[in-house]
Amino acid sequence: MHFGKKILLIIIIVTIVLFSILTCFYKTGSRPEAADTLANWTITTIPAGGSLYSVLGNSELPMQEIGLFAVHFGENIDVTTIQPGDTLKYILTPDNRRIEKLIYIQEIDEQHHFYLQNDSLRYSLVKLPVRTETRLIKGTLDSTLDKSLLAMGLTAAEKQHINNGMEGEINFQKDARNGDKFLVLLEERYLGSIRLPRSKIMYVSYEGRLTGKHEMFRYQEDDDKSTLNGLYNLEGKSNNNSGVGFPLSRIHVRSKFGRRIDPVYGGWAMHQGIDYKASHGTPVFAVANGTVSSAGWNGGYGKCIVIKHPSGLSTQYAHLSSIGVKSGQSVRRGQIIGRVGSTGKSTGAHLHFGLIKGKTYINPTNLRMVGAEKLNDKQMVRFKQQQMQIRQLLLENGIS
């Protein structure tokens, strides 16, 4: 084995052992009992350019079992969060036909457990307690906002979130000047002294001679996957008006666009869209204004709606339980057009969302999907309370 690979394997093993020790002290989630020795497990990582399919494809599992596991995996973990370096640890049944136990590790504070129980694959999440801390960043513009934010220690994702929030408030290309002042209030997650991913931008302000002062506050729903979560100005207006809407009110990607192992037939196939996790009956929204091209039964897609948009693209909404529009009808962005179901060739309730250019399906991630442009009256009541809480945090950091 190459020396570098030996080091990587040692790091993975140490991480797993440390996590196992820590979970003995922090019983914050349920997990199956496991007395297996480390030698019984196959341990691997997601390689660059790899996927769950390619990693498990190296095992002796039948292809259909891999496809079915991928569906179960996606029901519990948003597959867009899979990254190179994520760790998989698994044991197969003695006949190598099923996964007996599998542990998936993305971050050091969480383990995702899958285990066979009464011939069904169960799931549990083991979490270590983390603490949150707020951190105020005061900066001065130097060249560009991007450069200035990165220089202050923000990640590329945090920087982009701030840019998306402020882009409609300020014409940076025209009015920004070196020396302009900005503030960022972050809510960060820590395990011991280790800063974890998934920080939240709670507040951003920018003040300059030509720009004046602009403030954006975070609006947060109870559901962390809500499409409404994000930065809004004092009046509850976001700058999410330069993209299409989301087809659901919460987003959890169960299966991505591209080649995958078909969970029904067990062979490699092209998945011509994105599958979103959703419960039966969940409202489905048109992502943009357009005209309904078709609305009815469509073979393996089951009850299906296709909408043609002024851009020339068409969007597809499949496996619905019910359809609320008719062919030829005009629809607007955000209008309820149907309900989530499991009709056609489907392994369970979800929304299949497709994007069509001419007669070709293209990757829906080419669309820039954004949340609400304006909070409604009920949401504004909550937002005003959240603004007051953020103002209090600013006062505690010496900002009036």
TORKOL-4160 file (C-alpha; in steps of 0.2 Angstrom, whole numbers, padded with zeros to 4 digits, m for minus):
400
<pt num="1" X="0000" Y="0000" Z="0000"/>
<pt num="2" X="0006" Y="0017" Z="m0004"/>
<pt num="3" X="0013" Y="0027" Z="0011"/>
<pt num="4" X="0000" Y="0041" Z="0008"/>
<pt num="5" X="m0014" Y="0029" Z="0008"/>
<pt num="6" X="m0008" Y="0021" Z="0024"/>
<pt num="7" X="m0008" Y="0038" Z="0033"/>
<pt num="8" X="m0026" Y="0041" Z="0026"/>
<pt num="9" X="m0032" Y="0024" Z="0033"/>
<pt num="10" X="m0025" Y="0027" Z="0050"/>
<pt num="11" X="m0033" Y="0044" Z="0051"/>
<pt num="12" X="m0050" Y="0036" Z="0046"/>
<pt num="13" X="m0048" Y="0022" Z="0059"/>
<pt num="14" X="m0043" Y="0035" Z="0073"/>
<pt num="15" X="m0058" Y="0046" Z="0069"/>
<pt num="16" X="m0070" Y="0031" Z="0070"/>
<pt num="17" X="m0062" Y="0025" Z="0086"/>
<pt num="18" X="m0062" Y="0042" Z="0094"/>
<pt num="19" X="m0080" Y="0044" Z="0089"/>
<pt num="20" X="m0085" Y="0027" Z="0097"/>
<pt num="21" X="m0077" Y="0032" Z="0113"/>
<pt num="22" X="m0085" Y="0049" Z="0114"/>
<pt num="23" X="m0102" Y="0042" Z="0111"/>
<pt num="24" X="m0100" Y="0032" Z="0127"/>
<pt num="25" X="m0100" Y="0048" Z="0136"/>
<pt num="26" X="m0113" Y="0058" Z="0126"/>
<pt num="27" X="m0129" Y="0048" Z="0123"/>
<pt num="28" X="m0139" Y="0061" Z="0114"/>
<pt num="29" X="m0145" Y="0050" Z="0100"/>
<pt num="30" X="m0150" Y="0031" Z="0099"/>
<pt num="31" X="m0140" Y="0019" Z="0090"/>
<pt num="32" X="m0139" Y="0000" Z="0088"/>
<pt num="33" X="m0128" Y="m0009" Z="0099"/>
<pt num="34" X="m0112" Y="m0015" Z="0090"/>
<pt num="35" X="m0099" Y="m0027" Z="0098"/>
<pt num="36" X="m0090" Y="m0030" Z="0081"/>
<pt num="37" X="m0072" Y="m0028" Z="0081"/>
<pt num="38" X="m0064" Y="m0016" Z="0069"/>
<pt num="39" X="m0057" Y="m0030" Z="0058"/>
<pt num="40" X="m0075" Y="m0035" Z="0053"/>
<pt num="41" X="m0078" Y="m0018" Z="0045"/>
<pt num="42" X="m0074" Y="m0013" Z="0027"/>
<pt num="43" X="m0068" Y="0006" Z="0028"/>
<pt num="44" X="m0067" Y="0017" Z="0014"/>
<pt num="45" X="m0069" Y="0035" Z="0008"/>
<pt num="46" X="m0079" Y="0044" Z="m0006"/>
<pt num="47" X="m0065" Y="0048" Z="m0019"/>
<pt num="48" X="m0064" Y="0064" Z="m0029"/>
<pt num="49" X="m0077" Y="0061" Z="m0043"/>
<pt num="50" X="m0084" Y="0046" Z="m0035"/>
<pt num="51" X="m0101" Y="0042" Z="m0028"/>
<pt num="52" X="m0110" Y="0031" Z="m0016"/>
<pt num="53" X="m0113" Y="0020" Z="m0031"/>
<pt num="54" X="m0095" Y="0018" Z="m0036"/>
<pt num="55" X="m0089" Y="0015" Z="m0018"/>
<pt num="56" X="m0102" Y="0001" Z="m0015"/>
<pt num="57" X="m0100" Y="m0006" Z="m0032"/>
<pt num="58" X="m0083" Y="m0012" Z="m0026"/>
<pt num="59" X="m0092" Y="m0023" Z="m0014"/>
<pt num="60" X="m0100" Y="m0040" Z="m0018"/>
<pt num="61" X="m0117" Y="m0032" Z="m0016"/>
<pt num="62" X="m0130" Y="m0036" Z="m0030"/>
<pt num="63" X="m0133" Y="m0020" Z="m0041"/>
<pt num="64" X="m0151" Y="m0019" Z="m0036"/>
<pt num="65" X="m0147" Y="m0019" Z="m0018"/>
<pt num="66" X="m0135" Y="m0005" Z="m0020"/>
<pt num="67" X="m0149" Y="0005" Z="m0030"/>
<pt num="68" X="m0162" Y="0001" Z="m0016"/>
<pt num="69" X="m0149" Y="0006" Z="m0002"/>
<pt num="70" X="m0145" Y="0023" Z="m0012"/>
<pt num="71" X="m0164" Y="0027" Z="m0011"/>
<pt num="72" X="m0164" Y="0023" Z="0008"/>
<pt num="73" X="m0148" Y="0033" Z="0010"/>
<pt num="74" X="m0156" Y="0048" Z="0001"/>
<pt num="75" X="m0172" Y="0048" Z="0012"/>
<pt num="76" X="m0161" Y="0051" Z="0027"/>
<pt num="77" X="m0146" Y="0061" Z="0020"/>
<pt num="78" X="m0147" Y="0075" Z="0007"/>
<pt num="79" X="m0136" Y="0067" Z="m0007"/>
<pt num="80" X="m0130" Y="0085" Z="m0012"/>
<pt num="81" X="m0120" Y="0085" Z="0004"/>
<pt num="82" X="m0109" Y="0070" Z="0000"/>
<pt num="83" X="m0091" Y="0076" Z="m0002"/>
<pt num="84" X="m0074" Y="0068" Z="m0007"/>
<pt num="85" X="m0066" Y="0061" Z="0010"/>
<pt num="86" X="m0083" Y="0057" Z="0018"/>
<pt num="87" X="m0081" Y="0040" Z="0027"/>
<pt num="88" X="m0091" Y="0024" Z="0024"/>
<pt num="89" X="m0089" Y="0009" Z="0036"/>
<pt num="90" X="m0099" Y="m0006" Z="0033"/>
<pt num="91" X="m0102" Y="m0025" Z="0036"/>
<pt num="92" X="m0112" Y="m0036" Z="0024"/>
<pt num="93" X="m0122" Y="m0051" Z="0028"/>
<pt num="94" X="m0113" Y="m0068" Z="0027"/>
<pt num="95" X="m0120" Y="m0071" Z="0010"/>
<pt num="96" X="m0115" Y="m0054" Z="0004"/>
<pt num="97" X="m0132" Y="m0050" Z="m0002"/>
<pt num="98" X="m0137" Y="m0037" Z="0010"/>
<pt num="99" X="m0129" Y="m0023" Z="0020"/>
<pt num="100" X="m0130" Y="m0028" Z="0038"/>
<pt num="101" X="m0123" Y="m0012" Z="0046"/>
<pt num="102" X="m0116" Y="0004" Z="0038"/>
<pt num="103" X="m0110" Y="0020" Z="0046"/>
<pt num="104" X="m0108" Y="0036" Z="0036"/>
<pt num="105" X="m0097" Y="0050" Z="0043"/>
<pt num="106" X="m0098" Y="0067" Z="0036"/>
<pt num="107" X="m0093" Y="0078" Z="0051"/>
<pt num="108" X="m0085" Y="0073" Z="0067"/>
<pt num="109" X="m0100" Y="0077" Z="0077"/>
<pt num="110" X="m0112" Y="0066" Z="0068"/>
<pt num="111" X="m0113" Y="0047" Z="0063"/>
<pt num="112" X="m0127" Y="0041" Z="0052"/>
<pt num="113" X="m0131" Y="0022" Z="0056"/>
<pt num="114" X="m0140" Y="0010" Z="0044"/>
<pt num="115" X="m0143" Y="m0007" Z="0051"/>
<pt num="116" X="m0153" Y="m0023" Z="0046"/>
<pt num="117" X="m0167" Y="m0027" Z="0058"/>
<pt num="118" X="m0181" Y="m0039" Z="0055"/>
<pt num="119" X="m0176" Y="m0039" Z="0036"/>
<pt num="120" X="m0178" Y="m0020" Z="0035"/>
<pt num="121" X="m0165" Y="m0008" Z="0035"/>
<pt num="122" X="m0166" Y="0005" Z="0049"/>
<pt num="123" X="m0158" Y="0022" Z="0051"/>
<pt num="124" X="m0153" Y="0032" Z="0067"/>
<pt num="125" X="m0142" Y="0047" Z="0069"/>
<pt num="126" X="m0129" Y="0048" Z="0083"/>
<pt num="127" X="m0125" Y="0066" Z="0087"/>
<pt num="128" X="m0112" Y="0073" Z="0099"/>
<pt num="129" X="m0117" Y="0089" Z="0109"/>
<pt num="130" X="m0111" Y="0105" Z="0100"/>
<pt num="131" X="m0111" Y="0123" Z="0106"/>
<pt num="132" X="m0115" Y="0138" Z="0096"/>
<pt num="133" X="m0106" Y="0155" Z="0098"/>
<pt num="134" X="m0109" Y="0171" Z="0089"/>
<pt num="135" X="m0094" Y="0181" Z="0081"/>
<pt num="136" X="m0094" Y="0198" Z="0075"/>
<pt num="137" X="m0083" Y="0203" Z="0060"/>
<pt num="138" X="m0079" Y="0221" Z="0057"/>
<pt num="139" X="m0071" Y="0224" Z="0040"/>
<pt num="140" X="m0066" Y="0238" Z="0028"/>
<pt num="141" X="m0068" Y="0236" Z="0009"/>
<pt num="142" X="m0051" Y="0233" Z="0000"/>
<pt num="143" X="m0053" Y="0231" Z="m0018"/>
<pt num="144" X="m0068" Y="0219" Z="m0019"/>
<pt num="145" X="m0081" Y="0213" Z="m0006"/>
<pt num="146" X="m0076" Y="0195" Z="m0010"/>
<pt num="147" X="m0058" Y="0198" Z="m0007"/>
<pt num="148" X="m0062" Y="0208" Z="0009"/>
<pt num="149" X="m0073" Y="0194" Z="0016"/>
<pt num="150" X="m0061" Y="0180" Z="0012"/>
<pt num="151" X="m0047" Y="0190" Z="0020"/>
<pt num="152" X="m0057" Y="0191" Z="0036"/>
<pt num="153" X="m0058" Y="0172" Z="0037"/>
<pt num="154" X="m0075" Y="0169" Z="0030"/>
<pt num="155" X="m0077" Y="0153" Z="0019"/>
<pt num="156" X="m0082" Y="0154" Z="0001"/>
<pt num="157" X="m0099" Y="0148" Z="0005"/>
<pt num="158" X="m0102" Y="0161" Z="0018"/>
<pt num="159" X="m0095" Y="0174" Z="0007"/>
<pt num="160" X="m0107" Y="0169" Z="m0007"/>
<pt num="161" X="m0122" Y="0169" Z="0005"/>
<pt num="162" X="m0118" Y="0187" Z="0009"/>
<pt num="163" X="m0116" Y="0192" Z="m0009"/>
<pt num="164" X="m0132" Y="0184" Z="m0013"/>
<pt num="165" X="m0141" Y="0194" Z="0001"/>
<pt num="166" X="m0133" Y="0211" Z="m0003"/>
<pt num="167" X="m0133" Y="0211" Z="m0022"/>
<pt num="168" X="m0150" Y="0219" Z="m0024"/>
<pt num="169" X="m0147" Y="0232" Z="m0011"/>
<pt num="170" X="m0130" Y="0239" Z="m0018"/>
<pt num="171" X="m0123" Y="0242" Z="m0035"/>
<pt num="172" X="m0105" Y="0237" Z="m0029"/>
<pt num="173" X="m0097" Y="0239" Z="m0046"/>
<pt num="174" X="m0103" Y="0257" Z="m0047"/>
<pt num="175" X="m0104" Y="0263" Z="m0029"/>
<pt num="176" X="m0093" Y="0253" Z="m0018"/>
<pt num="177" X="m0077" Y="0262" Z="m0013"/>
<pt num="178" X="m0061" Y="0256" Z="m0004"/>
<pt num="179" X="m0064" Y="0261" Z="0015"/>
<pt num="180" X="m0082" Y="0257" Z="0015"/>
<pt num="181" X="m0087" Y="0248" Z="0031"/>
<pt num="182" X="m0096" Y="0231" Z="0033"/>
<pt num="183" X="m0101" Y="0220" Z="0048"/>
<pt num="184" X="m0105" Y="0202" Z="0048"/>
<pt num="185" X="m0113" Y="0193" Z="0063"/>
<pt num="186" X="m0110" Y="0174" Z="0062"/>
<pt num="187" X="m0118" Y="0160" Z="0072"/>
<pt num="188" X="m0104" Y="0146" Z="0073"/>
<pt num="189" X="m0104" Y="0128" Z="0079"/>
<pt num="190" X="m0090" Y="0121" Z="0089"/>
<pt num="191" X="m0086" Y="0103" Z="0096"/>
<pt num="192" X="m0073" Y="0107" Z="0109"/>
<pt num="193" X="m0061" Y="0119" Z="0101"/>
<pt num="194" X="m0065" Y="0113" Z="0083"/>
<pt num="195" X="m0076" Y="0125" Z="0072"/>
<pt num="196" X="m0088" Y="0114" Z="0062"/>
<pt num="197" X="m0096" Y="0118" Z="0045"/>
<pt num="198" X="m0114" Y="0125" Z="0043"/>
<pt num="199" X="m0112" Y="0142" Z="0051"/>
<pt num="200" X="m0126" Y="0154" Z="0049"/>
<pt num="201" X="m0125" Y="0172" Z="0043"/>
<pt num="202" X="m0137" Y="0181" Z="0056"/>
<pt num="203" X="m0134" Y="0199" Z="0050"/>
<pt num="204" X="m0124" Y="0209" Z="0037"/>
<pt num="205" X="m0122" Y="0228" Z="0036"/>
<pt num="206" X="m0113" Y="0239" Z="0023"/>
<pt num="207" X="m0110" Y="0257" Z="0024"/>
<pt num="208" X="m0101" Y="0269" Z="0012"/>
<pt num="209" X="m0101" Y="0287" Z="0006"/>
<pt num="210" X="m0110" Y="0283" Z="m0010"/>
<pt num="211" X="m0120" Y="0267" Z="m0005"/>
<pt num="212" X="m0127" Y="0274" Z="0011"/>
<pt num="213" X="m0131" Y="0261" Z="0025"/>
<pt num="214" X="m0140" Y="0244" Z="0021"/>
<pt num="215" X="m0144" Y="0230" Z="0034"/>
<pt num="216" X="m0149" Y="0212" Z="0031"/>
<pt num="217" X="m0156" Y="0201" Z="0045"/>
<pt num="218" X="m0158" Y="0182" Z="0045"/>
<pt num="219" X="m0175" Y="0175" Z="0044"/>
<pt num="220" X="m0176" Y="0157" Z="0051"/>
<pt num="221" X="m0190" Y="0144" Z="0051"/>
<pt num="222" X="m0191" Y="0130" Z="0063"/>
<pt num="223" X="m0186" Y="0118" Z="0048"/>
<pt num="224" X="m0168" Y="0120" Z="0044"/>
<pt num="225" X="m0172" Y="0114" Z="0026"/>
<pt num="226" X="m0185" Y="0128" Z="0023"/>
<pt num="227" X="m0183" Y="0137" Z="0007"/>
<pt num="228" X="m0187" Y="0153" Z="0016"/>
<pt num="229" X="m0172" Y="0153" Z="0028"/>
<pt num="230" X="m0160" Y="0167" Z="0023"/>
<pt num="231" X="m0156" Y="0186" Z="0023"/>
<pt num="232" X="m0170" Y="0199" Z="0021"/>
<pt num="233" X="m0170" Y="0218" Z="0023"/>
<pt num="234" X="m0179" Y="0227" Z="0037"/>
<pt num="235" X="m0196" Y="0226" Z="0027"/>
<pt num="236" X="m0194" Y="0207" Z="0024"/>
<pt num="237" X="m0189" Y="0208" Z="0006"/>
<pt num="238" X="m0175" Y="0197" Z="0000"/>
<pt num="239" X="m0165" Y="0199" Z="m0016"/>
<pt num="240" X="m0170" Y="0182" Z="m0022"/>
<pt num="241" X="m0178" Y="0188" Z="m0038"/>
<pt num="242" X="m0165" Y="0184" Z="m0051"/>
<pt num="243" X="m0169" Y="0165" Z="m0052"/>
<pt num="244" X="m0183" Y="0153" Z="m0052"/>
<pt num="245" X="m0193" Y="0147" Z="m0037"/>
<pt num="246" X="m0192" Y="0130" Z="m0028"/>
<pt num="247" X="m0205" Y="0117" Z="m0032"/>
<pt num="248" X="m0207" Y="0113" Z="m0014"/>
<pt num="249" X="m0206" Y="0123" Z="0002"/>
<pt num="250" X="m0192" Y="0113" Z="0009"/>
<pt num="251" X="m0178" Y="0105" Z="0000"/>
<pt num="252" X="m0169" Y="0088" Z="0003"/>
<pt num="253" X="m0162" Y="0080" Z="m0013"/>
<pt num="254" X="m0164" Y="0061" Z="m0013"/>
<pt num="255" X="m0157" Y="0057" Z="m0029"/>
<pt num="256" X="m0147" Y="0068" Z="m0041"/>
<pt num="257" X="m0147" Y="0070" Z="m0060"/>
<pt num="258" X="m0136" Y="0058" Z="m0070"/>
<pt num="259" X="m0131" Y="0039" Z="m0071"/>
<pt num="260" X="m0136" Y="0029" Z="m0056"/>
<pt num="261" X="m0141" Y="0011" Z="m0052"/>
<pt num="262" X="m0160" Y="0009" Z="m0055"/>
<pt num="263" X="m0168" Y="0004" Z="m0038"/>
<pt num="264" X="m0182" Y="m0006" Z="m0048"/>
<pt num="265" X="m0172" Y="m0015" Z="m0062"/>
<pt num="266" X="m0155" Y="m0015" Z="m0054"/>
<pt num="267" X="m0145" Y="m0009" Z="m0069"/>
<pt num="268" X="m0136" Y="0007" Z="m0073"/>
<pt num="269" X="m0148" Y="0020" Z="m0080"/>
<pt num="270" X="m0148" Y="0038" Z="m0084"/>
<pt num="271" X="m0159" Y="0048" Z="m0071"/>
<pt num="272" X="m0167" Y="0062" Z="m0080"/>
<pt num="273" X="m0170" Y="0074" Z="m0066"/>
<pt num="274" X="m0169" Y="0077" Z="m0047"/>
<pt num="275" X="m0179" Y="0067" Z="m0034"/>
<pt num="276" X="m0184" Y="0078" Z="m0019"/>
<pt num="277" X="m0189" Y="0070" Z="m0003"/>
<pt num="278" X="m0207" Y="0074" Z="0002"/>
<pt num="279" X="m0222" Y="0067" Z="0011"/>
<pt num="280" X="m0238" Y="0061" Z="0001"/>
<pt num="281" X="m0249" Y="0076" Z="m0002"/>
<pt num="282" X="m0236" Y="0089" Z="0000"/>
<pt num="283" X="m0240" Y="0105" Z="m0011"/>
<pt num="284" X="m0230" Y="0106" Z="m0027"/>
<pt num="285" X="m0226" Y="0124" Z="m0034"/>
<pt num="286" X="m0223" Y="0130" Z="m0052"/>
<pt num="287" X="m0205" Y="0136" Z="m0052"/>
<pt num="288" X="m0208" Y="0150" Z="m0064"/>
<pt num="289" X="m0222" Y="0158" Z="m0075"/>
<pt num="290" X="m0227" Y="0148" Z="m0090"/>
<pt num="291" X="m0241" Y="0138" Z="m0099"/>
<pt num="292" X="m0245" Y="0120" Z="m0095"/>
<pt num="293" X="m0240" Y="0109" Z="m0110"/>
<pt num="294" X="m0247" Y="0093" Z="m0103"/>
<pt num="295" X="m0255" Y="0087" Z="m0087"/>
<pt num="296" X="m0260" Y="0068" Z="m0085"/>
<pt num="297" X="m0253" Y="0051" Z="m0084"/>
<pt num="298" X="m0236" Y="0049" Z="m0092"/>
<pt num="299" X="m0230" Y="0030" Z="m0091"/>
<pt num="300" X="m0217" Y="0027" Z="m0078"/>
<pt num="301" X="m0218" Y="0046" Z="m0073"/>
<pt num="302" X="m0236" Y="0042" Z="m0067"/>
<pt num="303" X="m0247" Y="0058" Z="m0064"/>
<pt num="304" X="m0236" Y="0071" Z="m0072"/>
<pt num="305" X="m0236" Y="0090" Z="m0077"/>
<pt num="306" X="m0225" Y="0098" Z="m0089"/>
<pt num="307" X="m0224" Y="0118" Z="m0090"/>
<pt num="308" X="m0216" Y="0127" Z="m0104"/>
<pt num="309" X="m0208" Y="0144" Z="m0099"/>
<pt num="310" X="m0205" Y="0160" Z="m0109"/>
<pt num="311" X="m0186" Y="0155" Z="m0109"/>
<pt num="312" X="m0190" Y="0141" Z="m0120"/>
<pt num="313" X="m0186" Y="0128" Z="m0106"/>
<pt num="314" X="m0199" Y="0116" Z="m0099"/>
<pt num="315" X="m0200" Y="0110" Z="m0081"/>
<pt num="316" X="m0207" Y="0093" Z="m0077"/>
<pt num="317" X="m0216" Y="0087" Z="m0060"/>
<pt num="318" X="m0219" Y="0068" Z="m0059"/>
<pt num="319" X="m0226" Y="0054" Z="m0048"/>
<pt num="320" X="m0239" Y="0066" Z="m0042"/>
<pt num="321" X="m0254" Y="0060" Z="m0031"/>
<pt num="322" X="m0265" Y="0073" Z="m0039"/>
<pt num="323" X="m0265" Y="0087" Z="m0053"/>
<pt num="324" X="m0272" Y="0104" Z="m0050"/>
<pt num="325" X="m0270" Y="0112" Z="m0067"/>
<pt num="326" X="m0275" Y="0108" Z="m0085"/>
<pt num="327" X="m0266" Y="0108" Z="m0102"/>
<pt num="328" X="m0265" Y="0125" Z="m0110"/>
<pt num="329" X="m0268" Y="0134" Z="m0093"/>
<pt num="330" X="m0257" Y="0149" Z="m0088"/>
<pt num="331" X="m0248" Y="0147" Z="m0071"/>
<pt num="332" X="m0237" Y="0159" Z="m0061"/>
<pt num="333" X="m0222" Y="0156" Z="m0051"/>
<pt num="334" X="m0226" Y="0149" Z="m0034"/>
<pt num="335" X="m0244" Y="0143" Z="m0039"/>
<pt num="336" X="m0249" Y="0126" Z="m0032"/>
<pt num="337" X="m0250" Y="0114" Z="m0047"/>
<pt num="338" X="m0252" Y="0097" Z="m0039"/>
<pt num="339" X="m0247" Y="0086" Z="m0024"/>
<pt num="340" X="m0233" Y="0074" Z="m0021"/>
<pt num="341" X="m0237" Y="0056" Z="m0023"/>
<pt num="342" X="m0229" Y="0039" Z="m0029"/>
<pt num="343" X="m0238" Y="0035" Z="m0045"/>
<pt num="344" X="m0229" Y="0027" Z="m0060"/>
<pt num="345" X="m0213" Y="0018" Z="m0057"/>
<pt num="346" X="m0208" Y="0024" Z="m0040"/>
<pt num="347" X="m0201" Y="0017" Z="m0024"/>
<pt num="348" X="m0211" Y="0029" Z="m0013"/>
<pt num="349" X="m0218" Y="0046" Z="m0011"/>
<pt num="350" X="m0206" Y="0060" Z="m0018"/>
<pt num="351" X="m0206" Y="0073" Z="m0032"/>
<pt num="352" X="m0196" Y="0070" Z="m0048"/>
<pt num="353" X="m0192" Y="0087" Z="m0055"/>
<pt num="354" X="m0185" Y="0087" Z="m0073"/>
<pt num="355" X="m0179" Y="0101" Z="m0084"/>
<pt num="356" X="m0181" Y="0100" Z="m0103"/>
<pt num="357" X="m0172" Y="0109" Z="m0117"/>
<pt num="358" X="m0180" Y="0105" Z="m0134"/>
<pt num="359" X="m0182" Y="0087" Z="m0133"/>
<pt num="360" X="m0167" Y="0084" Z="m0121"/>
<pt num="361" X="m0167" Y="0082" Z="m0102"/>
<pt num="362" X="m0153" Y="0093" Z="m0094"/>
<pt num="363" X="m0147" Y="0095" Z="m0077"/>
<pt num="364" X="m0159" Y="0105" Z="m0066"/>
<pt num="365" X="m0145" Y="0111" Z="m0056"/>
<pt num="366" X="m0142" Y="0123" Z="m0070"/>
<pt num="367" X="m0156" Y="0133" Z="m0064"/>
<pt num="368" X="m0153" Y="0145" Z="m0050"/>
<pt num="369" X="m0167" Y="0142" Z="m0037"/>
<pt num="370" X="m0171" Y="0155" Z="m0024"/>
<pt num="371" X="m0183" Y="0157" Z="m0010"/>
<pt num="372" X="m0197" Y="0170" Z="m0007"/>
<pt num="373" X="m0195" Y="0188" Z="m0013"/>
<pt num="374" X="m0205" Y="0194" Z="0001"/>
<pt num="375" X="m0211" Y="0187" Z="0018"/>
<pt num="376" X="m0230" Y="0187" Z="0021"/>
<pt num="377" X="m0239" Y="0195" Z="0036"/>
<pt num="378" X="m0238" Y="0180" Z="0047"/>
<pt num="379" X="m0219" Y="0178" Z="0043"/>
<pt num="380" X="m0216" Y="0196" Z="0046"/>
<pt num="381" X="m0222" Y="0195" Z="0064"/>
<pt num="382" X="m0209" Y="0181" Z="0067"/>
<pt num="383" X="m0196" Y="0191" Z="0057"/>
<pt num="384" X="m0198" Y="0206" Z="0068"/>
<pt num="385" X="m0195" Y="0196" Z="0084"/>
<pt num="386" X="m0180" Y="0188" Z="0076"/>
<pt num="387" X="m0173" Y="0206" Z="0071"/>
<pt num="388" X="m0175" Y="0211" Z="0090"/>
<pt num="389" X="m0165" Y="0196" Z="0095"/>
<pt num="390" X="m0151" Y="0200" Z="0083"/>
<pt num="391" X="m0151" Y="0218" Z="0088"/>
<pt num="392" X="m0148" Y="0212" Z="0106"/>
<pt num="393" X="m0134" Y="0201" Z="0100"/>
<pt num="394" X="m0126" Y="0216" Z="0091"/>
<pt num="395" X="m0128" Y="0227" Z="0107"/>
<pt num="396" X="m0119" Y="0213" Z="0117"/>
<pt num="397" X="m0105" Y="0215" Z="0104"/>
<pt num="398" X="m0104" Y="0234" Z="0107"/>
<pt num="399" X="m0114" Y="0238" Z="0091"/>
<pt num="400" X="m0129" Y="0250" Z="0094"/>
